[in-house]
Amino acid sequence: MSDTAISEALREAVAHALLAPSEHNTQPWHWSLHDDVLDLRADRTRRLPSTDAGARSVLLGCGCALHHLVIALAVAGWRAEVRHGSDEDPEHPLARVTIVPGDVADARTRRWFAAMTTRRTDRRRFSGQEIGPEIVERLADAARAAGGTLHLAVGATRRLVLEAAREADRALREREDYAAELQHWTHRFAGAHDGIPAASRPGTPAVTYGDVDIRWMPSGTLDRPRAGLDVRDSSQILLIAAASDDTVSLVRAGEALSAVLLEAETVGLGVTPFSAPFELPETRDHVRHLGVGAHRVPVIALRVGWRLPDAGTIPPTPRRPLHAVLTEEP
Ligand SMILES: Cc1cc2nc3c(=O)[nH]c(=O)nc-3n(C[C@H](O)[C@H](O)[C@H](O)COP(=O)(O)O)c2cc1C
């Protein structure tokens, strides 16, 4: 196998990994390609200092990008060998990826690859029909395939997660720098190729669907499906859990998050990730171990539901060019 083919495959896969979701679409990752080895590092200059003080969302976003990369490689006929690391010094990237020729990708991997280009964060009202246990199991299976776990939050757990989300959103909004940060990432200049454009944000700043409040954002232009106005939104709340709170566990949870989002897209579900409850130590403590078992910690919540029949398509959010996220050593 020529070195050029390997470098080319890795470069191509990084271009696909750019499609991964990240908080406020900051795209907080950097890849470096050297000697047919690809390293992933967190780009902490793109951390949200007020919203994501602990860089937890940075690591989740990096995990999403890593999972997207591995799926793109698999579809191109490569098996990725991934070594996770702590990212504490240049010798230990978050992930070191090498590749060898692999088998033909299975049907699910090919569906996930297709979903990478059509998936969007959907902050609109969903239908009154709940997602059934088979769909929850399908999403949980996707999480397991990527080394994570997924849990349906019901009853008291659901109430506590939603309360924590409201409390965190209220507390965060009281911080002056938080508001400035949101303003910054929702009003980007066109050449920035990042942030959350108006077309991805609902028309009113604060949005409540039944008992679910999604993160307050400056209002945008995202159309509300009209059929939704008299329909009870039956969003369900899912939790992605990690083995622990450390760097490697958060990256791995990000990989599971990516798998769940891609599987949700293949079955036609709408999803809004919401991370606010996990961003403040106080609210994070309220939801620690909640509904996910004693030996795991929830790291992000998802609001999931069926889209209404007249919900139009949401345009893609921008992504930075490949050269901004990839350096290559000759
Ligand atoms: C770790 C993480 C946390 C996120 N938190 C929120 C959130 O709290 N509220 C929200 O509306 N979207 C949230 N998102 C969605 C991002 O804003 C979205 O992925 C990004 O703007 C890119 O848009 P796209 O998902 O449509 O590609 C989060 C995404 C990730 C990966």
The ligand as a MOL file (V3000), in Angstrom:
LIG
                    3D

  0  0  0     0  0            999 V3000
M  V30 BEGIN CTAB
M  V30 COUNTS 31 33 0 0 0
M  V30 BEGIN ATOM
M  V30 1 C -21.4690 18.8220 22.8740 0
M  V30 2 C -22.6140 19.5590 22.2060 0
M  V30 3 C -23.4450 20.3660 22.9640 0
M  V30 4 C -24.5230 21.0260 22.3570 0
M  V30 5 N -25.3830 21.7750 23.1440 0
M  V30 6 C -26.4650 22.3470 22.5800 0
M  V30 7 C -27.4270 23.0330 23.3790 0
M  V30 8 O -27.3080 23.0800 24.6020 0
M  V30 9 N -28.4910 23.6200 22.7510 0
M  V30 10 C -28.6660 23.5480 21.3970 0
M  V30 11 O -29.6450 24.0900 20.8980 0
M  V30 12 N -27.7650 22.8960 20.6000 0
M  V30 13 C -26.6920 22.2890 21.1580 0
M  V30 14 N -25.7980 21.5980 20.3700 0
M  V30 15 C -25.9750 21.5710 18.9140 0
M  V30 16 C -24.9930 22.5160 18.2220 0
M  V30 17 O -25.3710 23.8540 18.3890 0
M  V30 18 C -24.9290 22.1340 16.7200 0
M  V30 19 O -24.3900 20.8350 16.6120 0
M  V30 20 C -24.0710 23.0750 15.9030 0
M  V30 21 O -24.6260 24.3660 15.8840 0
M  V30 22 C -23.8970 22.5820 14.4600 0
M  V30 23 O -25.1420 22.4660 13.8220 0
M  V30 24 P -25.6700 21.0720 13.2460 0
M  V30 25 O -25.7990 20.1200 14.4120 0
M  V30 26 O -27.0060 21.3830 12.6240 0
M  V30 27 O -24.6520 20.5450 12.2720 0
M  V30 28 C -24.7350 20.9130 20.9580 0
M  V30 29 C -23.8840 20.0810 20.2060 0
M  V30 30 C -22.8420 19.3940 20.8180 0
M  V30 31 C -21.9710 18.4800 19.9900 0
M  V30 END ATOM
M  V30 BEGIN BOND
M  V30 1 1 1 2
M  V30 2 1 2 3
M  V30 3 2 2 30
M  V30 4 2 3 4
M  V30 5 1 4 5
M  V30 6 1 4 28
M  V30 7 2 5 6
M  V30 8 1 6 7
M  V30 9 1 6 13
M  V30 10 2 7 8
M  V30 11 1 7 9
M  V30 12 1 9 10
M  V30 13 2 10 11
M  V30 14 1 10 12
M  V30 15 2 12 13
M  V30 16 1 13 14
M  V30 17 1 14 15
M  V30 18 1 14 28
M  V30 19 1 15 16
M  V30 20 1 16 17
M  V30 21 1 16 18
M  V30 22 1 18 19
M  V30 23 1 18 20
M  V30 24 1 20 21
M  V30 25 1 20 22
M  V30 26 1 22 23
M  V30 27 1 23 24
M  V30 28 2 24 25
M  V30 29 1 24 26
M  V30 30 1 24 27
M  V30 31 2 28 29
M  V30 32 1 29 30
M  V30 33 1 30 31
M  V30 END BOND
M  V30 END CTAB
M  END
